């Protein structure tokens, strides 16, 4: 996985399949999150929070997708609502 291939401008999890979401999650990861935050939100006060929110969005999006595939629509909607709340907190440059 190449470091620079994951640009914030390319992020659009709403159109991704679970495998794509997994790749972005692996890129952000726990250990690399500070590096990703500095790359995506240089000099911003809340850069770590924004990166964490994107990661949480990806996790919840993946769960919602898997629930829908398994016919658990009501449960999926709960996770999609969480995604909506997270999205509202993202800065403009992080929105897709």
C-alpha positions as CSV (number, residue, x, y, z in Angstrom):
1,X,0.0,0.0,0.0
2,X,1.6,3.2,-1.1
3,X,1.5,6.1,1.4
4,X,0.6,8.9,-1.1
5,X,-2.1,6.9,-2.9
6,X,-4.6,7.7,-0.2
7,X,-5.4,11.3,-0.6
8,X,-8.2,13.0,1.3
9,X,-9.5,14.4,-2.0
10,X,-10.1,10.8,-3.2
11,X,-12.1,9.7,-0.2
12,X,-15.8,8.9,-0.9
13,X,-16.8,6.0,1.3
14,X,-20.5,6.2,0.3
15,X,-19.6,4.5,-3.0
16,X,-17.1,2.0,-1.6
17,X,-17.5,-1.7,-1.1
18,X,-16.2,-3.3,2.2
19,X,-12.8,-4.2,0.7
20,X,-12.2,-0.6,-0.3
21,X,-13.2,0.6,3.1
22,X,-10.8,-1.9,4.6
23,X,-8.0,-0.5,2.6
24,X,-8.7,3.1,3.8
25,X,-9.0,1.8,7.4
26,X,-5.7,0.0,7.1
27,X,-4.1,3.2,5.7
28,X,-5.4,5.3,8.6
29,X,-4.7,2.7,11.2
30,X,-4.0,3.2,14.8
31,X,-0.2,3.6,14.5
32,X,-0.2,5.8,11.4
33,X,-3.1,8.1,12.4
34,X,-0.8,11.0,13.5
35,X,1.0,10.9,10.1
36,X,-2.3,10.8,8.2
37,X,-3.7,13.7,10.3
38,X,-0.7,15.8,9.5
39,X,-0.9,14.9,5.8
40,X,-4.7,15.5,5.5
41,X,-5.1,18.5,7.9
42,X,-1.7,20.2,8.1
43,X,-1.6,22.7,10.9
44,X,-5.2,22.4,11.9
45,X,-6.1,22.5,15.6
46,X,-8.4,19.4,15.4
47,X,-6.5,17.4,12.8
48,X,-6.4,14.3,15.0
49,X,-10.1,14.5,15.8
50,X,-11.0,14.9,12.1
51,X,-8.9,11.9,11.2
52,X,-10.5,9.8,14.0
53,X,-14.0,10.9,12.8
54,X,-13.2,9.8,9.3
55,X,-12.0,6.4,10.6
56,X,-15.1,6.0,12.7
57,X,-17.2,6.9,9.7
58,X,-15.5,4.2,7.6
59,X,-16.0,1.6,10.4
60,X,-19.7,2.4,10.7
61,X,-20.2,2.5,7.0
62,X,-18.7,-1.0,6.6
63,X,-21.0,-2.3,9.4
64,X,-24.1,-0.7,7.8
65,X,-23.2,-2.2,4.4
66,X,-22.7,-5.7,5.9
67,X,-26.0,-5.4,7.8
68,X,-27.9,-4.4,4.6
69,X,-26.4,-7.4,2.7
70,X,-27.6,-9.7,5.4
71,X,-31.1,-8.2,5.3
72,X,-30.9,-6.3,8.6
73,X,-32.1,-3.0,7.2
74,X,-33.3,-1.5,10.5
75,X,-30.0,-2.1,12.1
76,X,-28.1,-0.8,9.1
77,X,-30.1,2.5,9.2
78,X,-28.9,3.0,12.8
79,X,-25.3,2.8,11.7
80,X,-26.0,5.1,8.7
81,X,-27.4,7.6,11.1
82,X,-24.2,7.5,13.1
83,X,-22.4,8.1,9.8
84,X,-24.6,11.2,9.1
85,X,-23.8,12.6,12.5
86,X,-20.0,12.1,12.0
87,X,-20.2,13.6,8.5
88,X,-21.8,16.8,9.9
89,X,-18.8,17.3,12.2
90,X,-16.2,17.0,9.4
91,X,-14.6,20.2,8.1
92,X,-15.5,21.3,4.6
93,X,-12.3,20.0,3.0
94,X,-13.0,16.5,4.3
95,X,-16.5,16.2,2.9
96,X,-17.2,14.3,-0.3
